[in-house]
Amino acid sequence: MPKTKTISGAKKRFVLTGSGKIKRKQAFKRHILTKKTTKQKRRLTGFSLVAKTDERNVKLMLCMK
């Protein structure tokens, strides 16, 4: 059986925490920022965690299972 390859788009987008959770960047912070409020842009800064329902798919893309 050949080794499975990590999806390169996934390894650029997701980071594994020490406790095994997966961090991701917030969406909607790339362009068309003039119509968004400062509060909204500030909330979108930083990382958030991948939802429980998507964790299995992300781990498969990162070849962790």
C-alpha positions as CSV (number, residue, x, y, z in Angstrom):
1,M,0.0,0.0,0.0
2,P,1.5,3.4,-1.0
3,K,1.9,6.2,1.6
4,T,-0.9,8.8,1.5
5,K,0.1,12.3,0.7
6,T,-0.8,15.3,2.7
7,I,-3.0,17.8,0.8
8,S,-0.7,20.8,0.4
9,G,-3.5,23.3,0.6
10,A,-4.5,21.9,4.0
11,K,-1.0,22.1,5.5
12,K,-0.8,25.8,4.6
13,R,-4.2,26.5,6.2
14,F,-4.4,24.5,9.4
15,V,-2.2,24.3,12.6
16,L,-2.4,21.6,15.2
17,T,-2.5,22.7,18.9
18,G,-0.8,20.9,21.7
19,S,-4.1,19.4,22.9
20,G,-4.9,18.0,19.4
21,K,-7.4,20.6,18.3
22,I,-7.0,22.3,14.9
23,K,-6.6,26.0,14.5
24,R,-7.7,28.0,11.4
25,K,-7.7,31.6,10.2
26,Q,-11.0,33.5,10.1
27,A,-12.6,34.0,6.7
28,F,-13.9,37.3,5.2
29,K,-10.8,39.4,6.0
30,R,-9.1,39.4,2.6
31,H,-10.8,42.0,0.5
32,I,-13.8,44.3,0.3
33,L,-12.9,45.7,3.7
34,T,-14.2,49.2,3.2
35,K,-17.8,48.3,3.8
36,K,-17.1,46.2,6.9
37,T,-17.1,47.9,10.3
38,T,-14.0,48.2,12.4
39,K,-15.6,46.0,15.0
40,Q,-16.3,43.3,12.5
41,K,-12.7,43.4,11.1
42,R,-11.3,43.3,14.6
43,R,-13.4,40.2,15.4
44,L,-12.1,38.4,12.3
45,T,-8.5,38.9,13.3
46,G,-6.7,35.9,14.7
47,F,-7.4,32.2,14.8
48,S,-10.4,30.1,15.7
49,L,-10.9,26.4,16.1
50,V,-12.2,24.0,13.4
51,A,-15.7,22.7,14.2
52,K,-16.1,19.2,15.5
53,T,-18.0,18.2,12.4
54,D,-15.1,19.2,10.1
55,E,-12.3,17.9,12.3
56,R,-12.4,14.4,10.8
57,N,-12.1,15.7,7.2
58,V,-9.2,18.0,8.1
59,K,-7.3,15.3,9.9
60,L,-7.8,13.0,6.8
61,M,-6.4,15.8,4.6
62,L,-3.4,16.2,7.0
63,C,-2.9,12.4,7.0
64,M,-3.3,12.2,10.7
65,K,-5.7,9.2,10.7
